[in-house]
Amino acid sequence: MFSFYEGEPEPKPEPKPEPTKLPPTKPTFSDEQQAYINHLLAEDKRKLQTTNQELIQRLEGIQKNHTLTEQQKAELEEQIQNLRNQNLTKEEQQRLATEKLINTHKTEKAAIEQERDLWKTRHDNNLLEIEIIRSAEKHEAFNSDQIKAILLPLTKPVEALGEDQKPTGKFAGRVKFPGLDKDKKPITLDLSVDEAVKMMKEMTELYGNLFKSTAVPGTGSNNNGSGNKGFGDMDDMSVEDYQKNRPQIMKDPKLQRSTSER
């Protein structure tokens, strides 16, 4: 006889344990089977290489089309490179990726350095032009731009030294000036901008007409094209002034006529 109690739940069956999952085992092949599999893989790889090479040749032919834009040509080049990479081993692909990163870095670095050098050159030239113009005005040049045109290609910015012979962080122009030594022989001198302008003023045979106080009469800004303008009245010219200015007078036909009429 069984006794039942109303309201009591029926007992739940105990869960069955899940079967233990064993890791998959690596299949083993005989030497002949492995050789055959390797043959199939190599054959597939050769087929892929042949197909890729054909695609590369087609894309290169399209790339030579002159009607393509630069962007289209770049896109084709990327496709060609991707196809070539598929034929490479992992080691070769890694090597190419590394080389690409290195070349990209070098290109970006070169562009930055080029822009830096461009702005530095502009800044240096601006400072040197100002320094040359100031010295030209100080030494009474007729036209400061003429002095700048002569000296700027010969001038470089150099960091100035203090009394302790240490760099001061301030830059000034130094001129490799083709001047004259004490014996009036040609020599290349290392001068400041002001020294170079001063020497130009003293070299009257070459640069005298560029400065007001050393200009030959009848030349420079006082010459209005009238021949003897600047010499004053030729009849009142002394023998000493005539001898001094004779080379300039002999170059001007109008002055020669004026002297022949004396």
Secondary structure, DSSP 4 states (H G I P E B T S, - for coil): -----TTPPPPPPPPPPPPPPPPPPPP---HHHHHHHHHHHHHHHHHHHHHHHHHHHHHHHHHT-TTS-HHHHHHHHHHHHHHHHHTS-HHHHHHHHHHHHHHHHHHHHHHHHHHHHHHHHHHHHHHHHHHHHHHHHHTTBS-HHHHHHHHGGGEEEEEEE-TTS-EEEEEEEEEEEEEE-TTS-EEEEEEEHHHHHHHHHH-HHHHGGGBGGGPPTTSGGG--S-SSTTT--GGG--HHHHHHHHHHHHH-HHHHHHHHT-
